[in-house]
Amino acid sequence: MSESEKLAAVQNARQKFNNALRGMERFIMNLDPARAQVLRDWLRSVDADGRPDRIESPEMDGWPLAEQIGVHLEAVLEARAAWRKTRSKSRPRA
C-alpha cells in the first residue's frame, strides 16, 4: 500500500469516527440536560484520549433510552477503534 493510500485510509477512518461523534451529538441534544452533559463529556474524552485500548462507556442504569444511547456509544467506539487501527498501520515501523 502506497503512502498516499495509507493516508487516504486514515483520513477515511477519521471521517467515519467524526460522523459517529456528530451522530451521537445530534441524538443527545434531545436528552435531559444533565444526562446529555455526561455524554458530551464522554464524547470529548473519547476524541481526546490517545490510548489505543477500548474506552469504557458511561454508566446508564435506569436511563430512559439507554438502549438507543448504547447503539450510538457502540458506533462511536467501533469507529474510534477502526481509526486507531488504521492510523497505527500507516505509521512507519522502526
N, C-alpha and C positions, 0 to 999 in steps of 0.2 A: 504494500500500500504506500503510495507516494505521500510526501509531507502535506501536499495540498488536500489530498483525500482524507488524511488523518485530521487535519484542521477542520475540514467540512463536517466530518463525523462528530467532532467535539462540539462544533457550533450547532449542529442539528440537535444533538442530545441536550445541550444547554437550552435551546429554544423550547424543546419539549418540557424540560423542567420549569422554565419560566411560564409556559402555558398552564402547567399543572398548578403552579403557585397562584397565578391570576384567576384560574377557575375556582380555586378554593376561596380566594379573597372575595370574589363575587358572591359565592354561596354564603359566606359568613356575614355578609352585610345585612342579611335578614334575620340574624340570630339576636338573642338577648345581648345587650351591650357588654355585660361582664364576661359572658362566655365567648363572645366574639373577640374580646381583647386577649383572652387566654390563647385563642387560636392564632390571632395575629402575632402575638409574641412567639409562639411556636414556629410559625412560618418564618419569621425573621431569623430565629436561631438555626433552623434547617438550612436556610440560604447562606448564612454566615459561617456555619460550622465546617471547618475543613477536614474533620476526621473522616476517614474512609469507611468506618463502621456505621451500622444502622443506628439511627436516632430513634429513641422511644417516642411513641405517641402520647399526648396528654391524657390524663385520666378523665373519662367521660361517664362514669357510672351515674345513672339517673338523669342524664341529659336528654332533653327532647331531641329528636332527630339524630341520635347518636349513631345509628346505622348509616345514615346518609353522610354524616360527617366522617365516619370511618372510611367510607368509599373514597372521599376526597383525600383524606390523610394517606391512604394506601397509594393513591395515584401519585401524590407528591413524593412519597418515599421511593416508589419504584422508578420514577423519572430521575430522582436525585441519584439513586444507585446506578442507573444506566449512564448518566452523565459522568459520574465519578469514574466508572469503569472505563468508559471511552476515553476520558481525559488521561487516565493513568496509562492506558495502552499507547497513547500517542506520544508520550514523553520518551525522549531517548534514554536508553539503558546505559548505565555507567559501568 
